[in-house]
Amino acid sequence: MADFPNSARVVIIGGGAVGASCLYHLAKAGWTDCLLLEKNELTAGSTWHAAGNVPTFSSSWSIMNMQRYSAQLYRGLGAEVDYPMNYHVTGSLRLGHTAERLLEFKRVVGMGRYQGMDLDILAPDQIRDRYPFLETHDLTGALYDPYDGDIDPAQLTQALAKGARAMGARIERFCPVTAARREGGEWVLTTPKGDVRCEIVVNAGGYYAAEVGRMFGRRVPMMVMSHQYLLFDTIPELESWSKTAGHKLPLLRDVDSSYYLRQEKFGFNLGPYENPCRAHWATPDDPMPEDFSFQLFPDDLDRLERVPLLAEASLQKVINGPIPYTPDGNPLIGPMPGVPNAFEACVFTFGICQAGGAGKVLAEWVTEGATEWDMWSCDPRRFTGWEDHDYCVQKGMEVYGHEYAIHFPHHVWPEGRMKRLSPVHDRTAALGAQFGPYNGWERALWYARPGDDTSEAAQRTWARQGPWAAAVAEECAAVRDAAGILDLPGFSRFRLSGPGAADWLARQTTGKLPAEGRVGLCYFADDKGRIITEMSAARLGPDQFWLITAATAQLHDRDWLDRHLAPGLTLADESADWAVQILTGPQSRSILGAVAEADLAKPWLTWQPAQIAGADVILMRVSFAGELGWEIHSRNADTPAIWDAVMAAGQGHGLRPFGMFALNSLRVEKGYRAWKGDLSTDYTILQGGLERFVDWSKPDFRGRAALAAEKQAGISKRFVTLKIAAGAFDPPYMSTLWHDGHVVGEVTSAEWGHRVGACIGLGMLRADLAVPGCVVEVEIFGVRHRAVVQPDAPLWDAGNARLRG
Ligand SMILES: Cc1cc2nc3c(=O)[nH]c(=O)nc-3n(C[C@H](O)[C@H](O)[C@H](O)COP(=O)(O)OP(=O)(O)OC[C@H]3O[C@@H](n4cnc5c(N)ncnc54)[C@H](O)[C@@H]3O)c2cc1C
């Protein structure tokens, strides 16, 4: 076909707001040999019927970053590309009905301020100044977001497309991609207009993303919901107010009643997130049509009986369209797992307000292989492949039905549970374990005692003193004074082997490798010196290692290792084959000595084969809890007998099972970092306070040049441990640090430390203030609390004497 572009460096499949933004941002980065293929007309998917709200609000740092960037981009885009758009920055009010909701708002105000946005809390009597038509007697307050507004989604897409074209990128409409194959290191995409060859492909297929993914052998974890909004006729009172005021009402989100209300001309647009809600195309008798372009679902007003406002106004039109959901409600932006030179930017639930930021992030992934902001919350690799269709449907419906719900730090959502169980699950459950999923694996969070409140409702609190608090205190005391056992299913585990494995691993990690028979912590940096991941390495032979890492990191870390793996080396994922128990506390040697045939005098950071209850195990002398202890690694089938033997031996030694809540408290007291909280690509190895894990004598390792340059230039911020005079709440993730009236850092983890009797924060602080004794303030739900920088050593057992004991 004449003029048909048969090749491009990058092909984007899908021309909604997100695909167009990807094209625009790639072109802006100088990658103009890019082509967008759209099966119908631009915007034919979810984009054409979206309401077009553009909030900046999010309780997630990275999502807020994306949305803030989008709003900024949209303000200047029309002028930049000469495509005027209807973008009304009206501001918005989020109404709070409860004290807990107001705390959520205060937290988000703090995060927003750190991102340069002045969000504000309004008292009930101030709300009507901004929104006169409101009944406020039962409200606790509101959050005012001056940057919120609405945009015409089709115009936004066309503007991005126009900008991209002007820079040299191309768009081919009415050109569905029907198949993909790999040929000579390139992708060849089949379309009715001809084949297209490309180096890199991006799935921006919106609610068709699963169909597009299948062409690449990839199962995209998603489902499709129907979502609707209702347009009401002109309301004379609103018309006269608006004409007098000269502007529209701010957008209203009544989050505790789960709907938004936006002024549309002189009427309203009402968008509910209903519960019960409806999944679409989720069963064999309701297959997804091959082409649903520019179509809607039938109205479904039965679902709306809970929205009282409906009784008042006269309904003009209902827009009910498909909206895709991942199991956690965040989109997929990043490398397509297991597929070379392929990326995803799809399954957006808020794809209009996120399109701008998503395009930036996707373009960085493609052009640089890394993103400016840590984007783990949207990384496709956070799902590891076990998430089946039923799970996706259950979770998608749960997220939709609670779209505006508060995400409390200790709350566990109930749907899609009990999918992956430890070999001793029934035993821990019988002891009172209250579970939470980690990469689907149910782990004990805490052990309820008789009479403890284990209801889901009781978990919905920001307060430290939840119903688990007393039990967790006892669990920590047992670990400190006697012994505790923690069942840890789902550890990710890779066996690295082959000639030259040690040399290769040394080039991938910043520090020294452990000697044979020993275990060590290894840090992986990217080329910019930023923290990619942390793994425990057990050296099994000269060129053989077990690399053990977080459950949630399974696909991320495997992908990182695979991408860089040298020819001749093998990496086997043994995660599913093994179970782990942490046995720790001063009595752990006596307990283990009673059941294990092993040399328990071997020092800290060693491993050894041993036998317990007649089964082979590997004992590793390490403890994330910071006490004398061993990890018992056993085959799944052997694990129940091993558990029983250890528990029986623990009788009389004060052995007690403990859960993840206690572990979190214990590890913070030791200053041990958590992946994707304290350890993320937002920080370099040096900022993260990990220089003792850098072996500068190695001539070459990934990130070395960047880290050496940073060291010479001076480190801008540093990891610190803080003792915080907190009240009833520990600071949530990304609580800001203040000094002398300026924001100077952030808290990345905080917990009550039961052994040291204080609230402890781990975080990042401006380097000149990161000195022991320096006094700063932590903003916790809008109130600043005194915090003191601690010496650069663990707060509990600074010399590690107990670990070595
Ligand atoms: C009623 C409703 C209201 C909404 N309101 C808002 C809102 O106020 N704010 C907000 O942020 N979000 C809102 N959303 C969500 C928003 O519409 C989506 O998140 C967004 O449009 C997703 O954009 P996208 O580019 O990822 O996907 P889409 O717009 O669905 O684009 C995907 C494109 O891929 C194309 N395609 C698929 N398969 C192929 C193929 N094989 N070959 C070529 N092309 C292909 C499709 O034709 C389609 O054009 C709303 C959704 C609904 C249903």
The ligand as an SDF file (V2000), in Angstrom:
LIG
                    3D

 53 58  0  0  0  0  0  0  0  0999 V2000
  -17.9370    6.3950   31.9460 C   0  0  0  0  0  0  0  0  0  0  0  0
  -16.4820    6.6050   32.1250 C   0  0  0  0  0  0  0  0  0  0  0  0
  -16.0090    7.7990   32.6780 C   0  0  0  0  0  0  0  0  0  0  0  0
  -14.6500    7.9970   32.8530 C   0  0  0  0  0  0  0  0  0  0  0  0
  -14.2260    9.1700   33.4070 N   0  0  0  0  0  0  0  0  0  0  0  0
  -12.9030    9.3900   33.6030 C   0  0  0  0  0  0  0  0  0  0  0  0
  -12.4440   10.6170   34.1640 C   0  0  0  0  0  0  0  0  0  0  0  0
  -13.2310   11.4830   34.5090 O   0  0  0  0  0  0  0  0  0  0  0  0
  -11.1200   10.7960   34.3500 N   0  0  0  0  0  0  0  0  0  0  0  0
  -10.2080    9.8230   34.0140 C   0  0  0  0  0  0  0  0  0  0  0  0
   -9.0090   10.0300   34.2260 O   0  0  0  0  0  0  0  0  0  0  0  0
  -10.6250    8.6410   33.4710 N   0  0  0  0  0  0  0  0  0  0  0  0
  -11.9310    8.4040   33.2660 C   0  0  0  0  0  0  0  0  0  0  0  0
  -12.3640    7.2290   32.7200 N   0  0  0  0  0  0  0  0  0  0  0  0
  -11.3640    6.2220   32.3590 C   0  0  0  0  0  0  0  0  0  0  0  0
  -10.7420    6.5800   31.0080 C   0  0  0  0  0  0  0  0  0  0  0  0
  -11.7470    6.6200   30.0450 O   0  0  0  0  0  0  0  0  0  0  0  0
   -9.7040    5.5510   30.6130 C   0  0  0  0  0  0  0  0  0  0  0  0
   -8.8620    5.2550   31.6940 O   0  0  0  0  0  0  0  0  0  0  0  0
   -8.8630    6.0590   29.4580 C   0  0  0  0  0  0  0  0  0  0  0  0
   -9.6580    6.5020   28.4050 O   0  0  0  0  0  0  0  0  0  0  0  0
   -7.9180    4.9890   28.9810 C   0  0  0  0  0  0  0  0  0  0  0  0
   -7.2010    5.4610   27.8810 O   0  0  0  0  0  0  0  0  0  0  0  0
   -6.3260    4.4570   27.0340 P   0  0  0  0  0  0  0  0  0  0  0  0
   -5.6450    5.2490   25.9850 O   0  0  0  0  0  0  0  0  0  0  0  0
   -5.4790    3.6610   27.9580 O   0  0  0  0  0  0  0  0  0  0  0  0
   -7.3520    3.4110   26.4400 O   0  0  0  0  0  0  0  0  0  0  0  0
   -8.4630    3.5640   25.3010 P   0  0  0  0  0  0  0  0  0  0  0  0
   -9.0150    4.9120   25.2200 O   0  0  0  0  0  0  0  0  0  0  0  0
   -9.4210    2.4540   25.5030 O   0  0  0  0  0  0  0  0  0  0  0  0
   -7.6180    3.3490   23.9870 O   0  0  0  0  0  0  0  0  0  0  0  0
   -7.1570    2.0950   23.5710 C   0  0  0  0  0  0  0  0  0  0  0  0
   -7.1630    2.1150   22.0670 C   0  0  0  0  0  0  0  0  0  0  0  0
   -6.5290    0.9430   21.5830 O   0  0  0  0  0  0  0  0  0  0  0  0
   -7.1510    0.6120   20.3660 C   0  0  0  0  0  0  0  0  0  0  0  0
   -6.8330   -0.7850   20.0610 N   0  0  0  0  0  0  0  0  0  0  0  0
   -7.1660   -1.8680   20.7920 C   0  0  0  0  0  0  0  0  0  0  0  0
   -6.7150   -2.9910   20.2050 N   0  0  0  0  0  0  0  0  0  0  0  0
   -6.0470   -2.6030   19.1050 C   0  0  0  0  0  0  0  0  0  0  0  0
   -5.3550   -3.3030   18.0850 C   0  0  0  0  0  0  0  0  0  0  0  0
   -5.2700   -4.6480   18.0980 N   0  0  0  0  0  0  0  0  0  0  0  0
   -4.7800   -2.6040   17.0870 N   0  0  0  0  0  0  0  0  0  0  0  0
   -4.8670   -1.2530   17.0650 C   0  0  0  0  0  0  0  0  0  0  0  0
   -5.5390   -0.5420   17.9940 N   0  0  0  0  0  0  0  0  0  0  0  0
   -6.1060   -1.2090   19.0150 C   0  0  0  0  0  0  0  0  0  0  0  0
   -8.6220    0.8650   20.6530 C   0  0  0  0  0  0  0  0  0  0  0  0
   -9.3780    1.0260   19.4800 O   0  0  0  0  0  0  0  0  0  0  0  0
   -8.5550    2.1280   21.4880 C   0  0  0  0  0  0  0  0  0  0  0  0
   -8.7290    3.2970   20.7220 O   0  0  0  0  0  0  0  0  0  0  0  0
  -13.7270    6.9910   32.5000 C   0  0  0  0  0  0  0  0  0  0  0  0
  -14.1980    5.7960   31.9480 C   0  0  0  0  0  0  0  0  0  0  0  0
  -15.5540    5.5940   31.7760 C   0  0  0  0  0  0  0  0  0  0  0  0
  -16.0270    4.3050   31.2130 C   0  0  0  0  0  0  0  0  0  0  0  0
  1  2  1  0
  2  3  1  0
  2 52  2  0
  3  4  2  0
  4  5  1  0
  4 50  1  0
  5  6  2  0
  6  7  1  0
  6 13  1  0
  7  8  2  0
  7  9  1  0
  9 10  1  0
 10 11  2  0
 10 12  1  0
 12 13  2  0
 13 14  1  0
 14 15  1  0
 14 50  1  0
 15 16  1  0
 16 17  1  0
 16 18  1  0
 18 19  1  0
 18 20  1  0
 20 21  1  0
 20 22  1  0
 22 23  1  0
 23 24  1  0
 24 25  2  0
 24 26  1  0
 24 27  1  0
 27 28  1  0
 28 29  2  0
 28 30  1  0
 28 31  1  0
 31 32  1  0
 32 33  1  0
 33 34  1  0
 33 48  1  0
 34 35  1  0
 35 36  1  0
 35 46  1  0
 36 37  1  0
 36 45  1  0
 37 38  2  0
 38 39  1  0
 39 40  1  0
 39 45  2  0
 40 41  1  0
 40 42  2  0
 42 43  1  0
 43 44  2  0
 44 45  1  0
 46 47  1  0
 46 48  1  0
 48 49  1  0
 50 51  2  0
 51 52  1  0
 52 53  1  0
M  END
$$$$
